[in-house]
Amino acid sequence: MKTAGEFMEDLSIRVLRMFGEMDSHRLDLHVLFEAAGNEPSEREKLLSVIEELRREGLIEERGGDFYALTEKGEQLLSASQPS
């Protein structure tokens, strides 16, 4: 079983990958909720992950419920893709 930290790390990667999967540098919070699934507790964790990604400079708020992938986020995402 995964620890809370491992789950959060996995969720962070899933959130970042959502930008690539949707082929967009700007996504609505409702789209990002898809990374967490349907469980309310997991969606709450997603909000924590989004805040962590924002603090680390990987995504930035773009008003309303929109978030954008930063250049730092793009670099991390590119580095995590298999060659």
SVG drawing of the C-alpha trace seen along z (x, -y; Angstrom):
<svg xmlns="http://www.w3.org/2000/svg" viewBox="-17 -36 32 38">
<polyline fill="none" stroke="black" stroke-width="0.4" points="0.0,0.0 1.2,-3.5 2.0,-6.0 0.3,-9.4 3.5,-11.0 3.8,-8.4 0.2,-9.0 0.7,-12.8 3.8,-12.3 1.9,-10.1 -1.0,-12.6 1.5,-15.4 2.8,-13.6 -0.7,-12.8 -1.7,-16.5 1.3,-17.6 0.7,-14.9 -2.9,-16.2 -1.5,-19.3 0.2,-17.1 -2.7,-14.7 -5.1,-17.6 -2.4,-19.3 -2.9,-22.5 -0.8,-24.8 -3.9,-26.1 -6.5,-23.8 -9.6,-24.4 -9.7,-22.9 -12.6,-20.7 -10.4,-19.0 -7.6,-18.6 -10.1,-16.8 -10.0,-14.0 -6.5,-13.1 -7.9,-12.4 -10.9,-10.3 -14.3,-10.5 -13.7,-10.1 -14.2,-13.3 -11.2,-12.6 -8.9,-12.2 -10.3,-15.4 -9.4,-17.2 -5.8,-15.8 -5.8,-17.1 -6.3,-20.6 -3.3,-20.2 -1.2,-18.9 -2.2,-21.8 -1.1,-24.2 2.2,-22.4 2.8,-22.5 2.0,-26.2 4.4,-26.9 7.1,-24.9 6.6,-27.0 5.5,-24.1 2.0,-25.6 0.6,-29.1 -2.9,-30.5 -4.5,-32.1 -7.6,-33.5 -10.9,-31.8 -10.3,-28.1 -7.6,-28.0 -4.0,-26.9 -1.2,-27.1 1.9,-24.9 5.1,-27.0 8.3,-26.6 9.7,-24.8 6.7,-22.5 7.2,-21.8 10.9,-21.0 10.0,-18.6 7.3,-16.9 9.6,-16.5 12.3,-15.0 9.9,-12.5 8.7,-11.2 10.3,-8.0 12.8,-8.3"/>
</svg>
